[in-house]
C-alpha cells in the first residue's frame, strides 16, 4: 500500500537476492553468444543473397553472350543474302537486256 502522507510505498522491498558475478558472467556470455549467432545468421544470409545475385548475373551475362553471337550470325547471314540478291538482280537485268535485244533484232528482221 502507499502511504497517504508521503506518497511512497509503505514498505520497500530491498532484500533482492544479489546476482553472483558467476551468474552475471554466464548471462553476459549468453547475450554475447546470441548476438554472435544473430550476426553469423545475418552474415550467412548476406552471403547467400550475394551468391544468388552473382549466379543470376552470371546467367544474364551468359544469355547476353548467346544473344550477341546469334545477332552476329544473323548479320552475317543477312549480308550473304544481300549479296546473293544483288547478284541475282544483276543476272535478271542481263537476261532482260538479252531478251529485249533479241526481240528487237527479230522485229527489225521482220520489218
MODELLER restraints for C-alpha pairs under 7 A, 6 or more apart:
rsr = mdl.restraints
at = mdl.atoms
rsr.add(forms.Gaussian(group=physical.xy_distance, feature=features.Distance(at['CA:1:A'], at['CA:9:A']), mean=5.86, stdev=0.5))
rsr.add(forms.Gaussian(group=physical.xy_distance, feature=features.Distance(at['CA:1:A'], at['CA:10:A']), mean=6.01, stdev=0.5))
rsr.add(forms.Gaussian(group=physical.xy_distance, feature=features.Distance(at['CA:2:A'], at['CA:8:A']), mean=5.45, stdev=0.5))
rsr.add(forms.Gaussian(group=physical.xy_distance, feature=features.Distance(at['CA:2:A'], at['CA:9:A']), mean=4.21, stdev=0.5))
rsr.add(forms.Gaussian(group=physical.xy_distance, feature=features.Distance(at['CA:2:A'], at['CA:10:A']), mean=5.48, stdev=0.5))
rsr.add(forms.Gaussian(group=physical.xy_distance, feature=features.Distance(at['CA:3:A'], at['CA:9:A']), mean=5.89, stdev=0.5))
rsr.add(forms.Gaussian(group=physical.xy_distance, feature=features.Distance(at['CA:3:A'], at['CA:10:A']), mean=5.47, stdev=0.5))
